[in-house]
């Protein structure tokens, strides 16, 4: 860290003297004026250290994960491109260097991305961008908000949304071949982590989902990822924490999300906003960690919105965007030279990234207008006079005619004229292994998340005790039938309604699936089957505990076979309800709207279940057909009543008696067929399957459609045809 700080101090010294006295602007100015006489005026680097450029000679051995890096004198073309770029900081003594990674050169040429509007592809988000990234270096895409940073990153990685269309070419090691699975990693801005797992557990399960092979091999890869992201201190701590343990800070959580992609030991790593929601100290630690990762040979490409001077000094190359236009691509110090040549020198004691973004961010025009209005009253803002649109046009025109742009084109020609080694896929884990891993992981999550299962169990038991004590002592007379039917209706309806407490957990699981599916670590079928197998033991425990308390407090028929049917019926109700929860979570992926939908669905099902009004008297167009048949309450309550009353009789007076069917039929439309209760149970089973099929379709369409296949992407960009 001392060496890195020393280099950052030297960099600040050079950047502070990066303008001649005639062109310097006092640092107290909030905005920077373009001096007419300063156009093409060079920056003085008399106080800056002599930066030695070096070319990385990458030699990849076939069939290995190692990379041989030799430092040689830079060629004239590369020296011209990297003029002023910072060398990688040396690592402190005693630090264990992570395993070497075979990086890959990435080139994008004339890259244009359009977003589909209401009628056609009209809005150009990225316009004719050129650039490259080399192994062992960090290339940053910088710009203000809505400048096209994330779109450019996703287009290079082959992760564009279906509503976007790309023109241009992307080369990997000089070839237009798609990056195979496992050869690259992509860490998005918003990543969902599993808070109830430790860092090591989370990465280990991720490795099991991603990679084939033996468990011991995957464990070594996990340890390498922990070492690469400097997470050894937090390896055995919970990520998000639960009821009694504190979770990781935001900086460490961000590093965990990046470490998940490093498990595959990718050749190229794409990161969208690695400093998102991080403070200055966490941001510096993150960038030092990524610099250490780049020193192992990995090719790093990431976006950033703004950075401190220390962080800025760690970058190798910058791609500066504004409104989709490339204003500069090259080394860090060369970017300062570029702004000075265009007439916008960086003031002393000012962060370069702050200077760049304030000069090209059109949002500052509103602040300028406010300051001008204030100037009339106060007279303190006479120096605030800069048109951002003019600055952007000037910077763009200056870059297009500069030696930097010509050097980039020359380097792109060098990197694309000859094909290098083709990246190889490391293979995928089989679906059987993924199902087993997801099942076991879900079991572990459910056992640790008290809000997911244990709170529901407590609520179910409390409601069952309340219902059982209220309806206790009913007896078995004819007059008790109405109260017993009401008790069964309350038991089925209200316990199903309580399951809404698990909506946030289901929404989080769907988000985790979406994050894993975007990187092809999981699939809809694998996720749903693993979730079903994991929730069966917990739901069965809820079903048998609640059913036993209710069954004996109400005083239902004391037969073991009837009790087991009651438990099985209620268990199927819980499975059906779990399927409905997954459907709602898949549609909305938001806790509030999912809860609102579940409450509405349950209310409608309760109204059409045949209790408040007998089913035969319900209005047929909507309430009877189809709502009363869609509602699982109808079949569950009918099956329980048939289980209780078929085969019984009640005395009416001293001579006459009626059957249980006749007694209940007037209150609830049950069938007199002895097999009808099994038919109702079969309907519940079919509903369980049907709702999961619906959830599969929703996950596949709503989540899967946002996942761009890398191979299809590159096929389209090679032929310049829209997808």
N, C-alpha and C positions, 0 to 999 in steps of 0.2 A: 504493500500500500504506500510505503514511503517513496518508492520509485515512481509509482503512478502519480502521486501528488506532486512530485518534483517536475514531471513532464507537464502536468496540468498547469503548474505555476509558470513554467517556461512558455507554455502556449498562451497563457493570459498575457504574459509580457510581450509576446510577438503580436498578439491581436490588439493590444492597447496601443502599440506603435504602428499599427497597420494603416496609417494615413499620414499624409504630409501635413505640416502645420497649416498650410493654406486651405486645406480641404477639411480639416477637423471641425466637428460640431461639438459644442459644449455638452457634456453628459447630462446636464440638467434639463436639456430640451426633451420634451416627451415625444415629439415626432421629429423627423429628420428632413432637412431641406436639401433638395438637389441643387448643388451649386453649378451654374452654367459653365464656369471655367474649369470644372473638375472632371469633365468627361474625358475618359481615356488617360487620366492621370494615374500613374502607377503607385502602388503602395510601397512604402519604405520598409524593408525587413532588416534594417541595420542592427536592431536590438534582438532579433529573433535568432535562435540556435540554427545551426546548419543541419537540416534534416537529410539523412541519407536514405534514398529510395532503394528498395530491394525488390527483386522479382521472385515470386514463389514458384519454384519448379516442382510440380506435383507429379509424382510417379506412383501410379496405383498398381499394386500387385493383384493379379487375378485370383479370385477366391479368398481374399483376405479383407479384413476391416482396417488394415493399417495404411498409413500414408507416409511417404518419405518426403520431407521438406528440406530443400537445400536453398540457402540464401546466396544469391549471385548478384553481381552488379546489374543494375537495371538497364534494359535496352532503351535507346533514345525514344522510341514511341511510348513505352510504358512510363519512362521518366517524365515525359511531357504530360502524360495524363495524371500522374500521381505527384505532380509538383506541389510540395508543401504538405503532403499527407503525413500523418503521424505514424511512427513505427509502433508495433505492438509493445505494450509495456512489459518489462521483465517480471517474472513471478518471484515472490519472496522465497528465500532459502527455506528448505524443509517442507515445502508444499508438494504434495503428491500430484503429479501430472496425470490427468485422465487419459484414457486410451485414445490413441490417435484415430482419427476418422478420415476416410477418403472423401474429400470434398468434390465438388463439381462446379465447373464454370457455367454460369447462366447468363444468357444474352437475350435482350428483347429489342426488336428492331421495328420501327414505324408502328408501334402499338397504339391502336385506337379502339376505344370501347364506347359503345352507345347503349343507352338505356331506353327500353321500350316505353313510349308514352301512351296516351290514350288510343292512338290509332297506328302509329308506326314508330320505328326506331329513329328518334329525332335528336335526343339530348346527348351530346358528346361529353362524356365524363372525363375521358383521357384522350389527348390529341397528339398523335404522332410522337410517342415517347421512345427515346433510345437510351440504352444503358446496359450495364453488365455488372456481374458480381463474380469474384474470384474466390477460390478456396483459401481458407485462413483469414478472411477479411470480413468486416462488418459494413454492409451497404445500407444506408438509411434513406427512406423516402420521407421527406419532410414537407410540410405545408400547413396552411391554416385549415380550419374545419371546412368540410365539403369541397376540398380541392382535388379529390380523386385519389388520395393516398391508398385507402383500403381497396378501392377498385383496381388500381394498378397492381397492388400486391396480389390480389386474388386472380387477376388475369394472368400474371406470371406463373402462379402456382396451379392454374387450371381449376379454380374454385369459384368461378363466376356464377351468379344467380341466373336462372333460366330467362329472366327478363332482360338480360344483357347480351350483347353481341360484340364479338371481338374481331378486329382486322389486324393484320400484321403477323409477325413471326416471333417465336420463342425457341431458342436453341439451348440445349443442355449438352455440354461437352462437344459443341460444334454440330450437333445433330438435331433434327426436328422430331426426335422420338419422344413419346410421352414418358414422364417419370413414373416408373412402376411403383406398386404398393411397397411401402417401407423404405423407399429411397429418399423420401422427403417427409418433413413434418410441418404441420400448420397449427399454430396456436392462435386462436381468435382473441378478440378483445374481451368478450364476455365468455368465460369458461365456467362450467358448472362442476364443482368438486363435491365429493361425498364427505361431509363433515364428520360422520361417525366412524370413519376409518383413519388410521394413522397414515403418515406419509409413506412409510415403507409398505404397508398393506395396500394402499391405493395404487402405488406404482406396480406392486407385484401382481395385483389383479389385472391391471392394464396390460402388463407383459403377457399374462396368460391369455388375455383376449386377442392380443395382436400377433404373437409369434408362435410358430410351431416349435417342436423340440422338447427336450427334457426340462423338468422343473429347475434343476440345478443350474442349467445354462441361463434360464430366464432370471434366476436370482442374482447371478453375477452381472447381468445387464442392468438390473434394478440398482445394484450397488454402484455401478459406473455412472448411472444417471444421477443418483444422489450426490456422488462425488463431484460430477461435472457442474451441478447447480448449487454446490456448497450448502447442502441440506443435511449434513451429517448430524448437526446439533438438534435438528427437529425431526429426525427420521422416525422416532418412536412416539411422537406427539400427535394428538388428534388434529385433523385439518381444520374443522369448523367447530369442534367441541360439542358437547351436549350437557345435560342437566348440571353436571358438577365439574366439568373440565373446560378450561379456557382454550379457545382455538388459536390458530396461527395469525400473526399480523398479515396485512394485505400484501406486503412485499414477498413474504415467504409463500403465501398462497399463489402468487403469480409465478414464482419460481417452480412450484409444484406442477402447475399447468404446463409449463415448458418442459419440465423433466418427464412428464408423461409422453411427450413426443420424442424425447431423447432415448427412450427405452428401445426404440427400433434402430438406434444408431444411424440416423438419416444422414445422407450426403449433403442435403440442403435443408435448412430450417427457415421457415417463414413465420414471422411473429407480427401480429397486428397490435400495435400500441403496447409494447412491453412495459412502459412506464405508466400505464393507465391507473389512475387513482393512487399513485405512490407519492410520498413526500420526497424532499430533496435528498435526504440521506438514503432512503430505500431505493430511490432511482439510481444514485451513484453506485450502490452495492449491486444492483441489478446489472448495470452496464459493465462493471468490473467483472462480474461473473460471466456475462456474455463474451467479454473480451478474452477471458481465459478459455471459454469454450471455442472461440474462433481460433485460438492458438493451437488447438488440437487438429486443425485442418478443415473443420466444418465451414460451409458457406452460409453466412447469415445475411438474410434480407428482412428488414422490418420497417415498420412505419413509426413515426413519432410526430407529435404535435409541437412540443416545445421542450427545451432542455436547458440545463445550467451550463456554465462555461466548462466545468470539469467534465461533465458528460459529453459535451460537444467535442472536447479534445480527444475522446476515445474513438470517434468515428473514423473510418478509413475513406469512405466515399459518400457523397450526398447527392440525392436526386431531389431537387427543389421544385415543387409544383405549386401552381396557383390557377384555379379555375380549369384544371386539366391540362394546362400548358406547362411544358418543361422550361423553367427559367435558368437551370444550371444542372450539370452533372459533372462531378469530378471530385478532387480532394478537398479537404476541409479548409486549408489555408488558401487554396486556389479560389474557393468560393468568396472569401473575403476580398481577394484581388479583383474578382469579377464585379462585386458590388461597388468597389472603389472606381473601377474603370467606367461603370455606368453612371457614376456621380453620386453614389450613396455609400460613403465610407462609414465604417463602424466606429462609433465614438469610443473614447477611452472609458474603461471600467464598465463597459456594456457587454452583456452576453451576446455572442454572435447570433445565436438562434433567435433571441428576442429582436435583435435588429432586423434579421431577415424577415421574420413573420410580420413585424409591424410595418415593414415597407411594402409587403405584398398582400396584406389582409384587407380586403375591401370592407370588412365590418368596421374598421377604424374610421371610415369616412363619417359614420354617424357621430362618433365621439368628436371628430374634428368640427363637425357642424355645431355640436353642443358647446365646444370650447370657444368657437367664434361668437356664438350668441352671448356667452359669458364675457367675452372680451369687450363687448360694447358697454357692459356695466362695470367691469372691474379693470379692464386694460392690462391684464397680466399674461395674455396669451398671444402676443403679437407675432411670435415665431412659429405658430401653428399654421402652416400653409403648405400642404402636400396633397396632390391628387394621386390616389392609389392606382387608378387605371393607367395614368401616364407612367407611373413607376414600373408597373408590370410590363407595359409595352416596351419601355426603354430597356429593361433587363432582358426581355425575351429577344429583342432585336440585337442587343449587344452580344448575347450568348450565341446566337445563330451565326454571327460573323466573326466569332472569336476563334482562337487557336484551340481552346478547350473542346469546342464542338467538333472541330476537325480531328482532334486527337481521339475523341470517343469513336468517331466513325472509323478511324484507322484501326483502333483496337478491336472493334466489333468485327472488322474484316479479318483480322489476324485470328480471332477466336472462332470464327465460323468457316474459315477456308479449309480446315482439316478436321475431321471427326476424331474425337478422343474415345476413351473406353466407354462402352455402353453400361449404364447403371443396371444393376441386377436386383430383382425382387428377392426378398428374404423368405417369401412364403407366408401363408396365413394359417392361423389355428383352425382346426376343423370345427364344424358346427356342433358336434357332440361335446367337444371340450368347452366351447363357448357357452353352451347351455348349462353344463355342469358348473362352470365358473360363475355365471350370472346367478344360478340358483343358490350356490353357497354364499356368494357375496350378498344377495338379497336377504338370505336368512340371517347373516351377521348384522346387516343394517337394521332389519326389523327388530332384532333382539336388543340392539343398543339404542334405537330411537324410541324413547318412551312415548313420544307423541304419536308415533306410527301405530303401535300395537298395545302397549301396556295401558295407556290412557283410555283407549277404546275398551279394553277389557274391564277396567274399573267402571266406566260409564255404563257398559252393558250390564254388569252385575248390579249396580245401583238401580237402574231402571227395572231390571227383572225383579229385584226385591220389592221395589215400590209397587209394581203391578201385581206381584204375587200376594203381598199382604193386603192390598185393597180388595182383591177378588178372592181372598181365602174364605174357607168355610161355606162354599156354595152348596155342597151336598150333591145328590144325584137325582133330584126330583125333576118333574117336568118344568117347574117354574125356574129352575136354574139354567135352562138352556140359553135363554137370551143373554144372561150375564156372562156365561162361559164363552159364547160366541164373541161378545164384546171384549173379553179378556184376550182371546186369541188374536183378534184384530189389532188390539193395542200392542200386543207383544210383537207381532210381525211388522207392523207399520212403524212403530216408534223406534224399535231397535235398528231397522233398516235406515231410518232417518238419522240415527246417531253416527252411522258410518261416514257421514259428511265430514267428521273430524279428521278423517284421513286424506282429505282432498289435497292439502298442501304437500303431503308426502308423495302422492301420486303425480302431482304437477312437477315436483322436483325430479322424480324418476324419469318422466317423459323428457325433461330437459337434459338429463344425463344421457339418455338414449340418443337424443338428437345430436349432442356433442360427440358421442362415440360413433354414431352412424355417419357423421360428416367425414370422419377419418377412416371409414370402412372397418371399424373395430367391432361392429355389431350390426344386427339386422332386425327387422320388425318381428319376424317369426321367432328368432332366437331370444329376443328380449321378452316377448309375451309368454313364451313357454317357460323360460326361466322364472319370470315373475309369478306365473301360475303355480309352478312346483314349490316355490318358496313360500307363498301365502297359504297354501293348503294346510300345513300343520297349525299355523296360528289361527286361521279361521275355524278349524275344527275344534281347537281348544276353546275358543269363544262360544261355538255352537253347543258343545257338550256341557260346559259349565253353566251357561245361561239356561239351556233347556232343562237340566236337572232341577235347578232351583225353581223355575216356573212350573214345571210339570207336577212336582209334588206339593207346592204351595197351593196351586189351583185345585188339586185333587182329581187329576185325570185318571183314566182307567189304569189299574195297577197290573200291567202285563209288560214283560220285557220286550217282546216283539213290537208292541205299539209304541213303547218308549224309544226304541231304536229308530223306528220310522219317523217319529217326531224330531229326533236329533238330526237325522239325515235330511229331512225336509227343510229344517231351519238352516242347516249347513249349505244346502243348495241355494237358499235365498241369499246367504252371504256371498256366495260365489257369483251369483247373478248381479248382485249389487256392486261387487268389485269390478265386474266387467263394465257396468254403466259408469263407474268412476273413471275407468281408463278411457272410455269413449269421451267423456266430458273433458278430461285433462288433455286428450289428444286434440280435441277441437280448439280449445281456448289457449292452453298452455299458460294459464293465468289463474291464480287461486280464487280471486274474487268472482270472476265470471263462471268458473267451474262450480263454486259453491252455490251461486245464484241459480245456475242451471239445474243442479242436483235437487235443490229445494223445490223448484217448480215441477220437475219431473215426479218427485215423490208425492207432492200434493195432488197432482192430476191422477196418479195411479191409485192413491188412497180414495179419491172421490169415485173412481170407476171400479173399485174392487167389489162392489155389491153389498157393502155393509150399510152405508147411509141410506141407500135405496136398493131394494132387491134387484138383481141383474135383469130379470125378465121385464121389469117396469122401467128400465133405463131407456132414454131416447136412443133409438137404434142407429141413426145416421152416424153419429160420432162416438157417443159414450159407450154404447154396447159394441158396435163394430166401428173401429177396431180396438178402442182404448181398453175395454174390459178384458180383452184377450191378450193385449200386449202387456198389461200390468202383471208383474210377477206376484203381486199381493193376491190377486184373484186365485191363482192356482195353488199358492202356498196355503192360504186360509181354507180353501175348499178341500185340499188334501188332508189337512189337520182335522177338519170337522168330520170328514168321511172316516178317517182313522179312529176317531173317538166314538162316533155314533152308529156307524153301520154294524148290524148284528145285535143291537140293543133294543130294549122295549121299555115303555113307561106305562104305568097303570093310570087309567083314567077312571076314577071312582073305584068301586069294589068288584066290578064285573069285567069291564072293557079295558083294553090296553092298546097302545099304538106303538109302532116301530120307531126306532131312532131316526130313520130316514124321513118318516112322515112328520116327526116333531121338528126336525131341523130344516126341512125343505121349504116350509113356509117362511122361515127367517133368512135362510141362505140357500141358493139354488145348488144343492149338492146332488150328485147322481146316486142312484140306487144300485149301480153296478159295483160289485165288491172289488173289481180291478181298477176302478176309476181313480183311486188314490195313487196307484202306481203310474197311471197315465199322467196325472198332474205332476208327479215327480219327474217323469220323462220330459214333460214340457219345460220344467225348470232346468233340466240338464241341457236341453236343446237351446234354451235362452242363454245359458252359460257359454256354450260354444258360439252361438250367434253373435253375442255382444263382443266376444274376443275377435271374431272374424271381422266385425265392423271396426274394432279398434285397430286391427292389422291394416285394413284398407285406409283408415285415416292416417295412421303413422306413415304408411308407404306414400300416400298422396301428399299429405300436408308437410311432413318432415322430410321424406325421401326425395320429393321433387326439388327441394332446395339444395340437394347434394349433386354437384356437377361431377360427372365421371371424367377422370383425368384423360383417359384414352380418347373418349369422344371429343373432349375439348381440343386436344391437339390435332385430331383428324380435321376438325372444323377450321382450326386456325391455319392449318397447312393449305387447305383449299380455298380459304377466304370466303367460305359459305356460312350463312347464318345457321344457328342450331335450330 
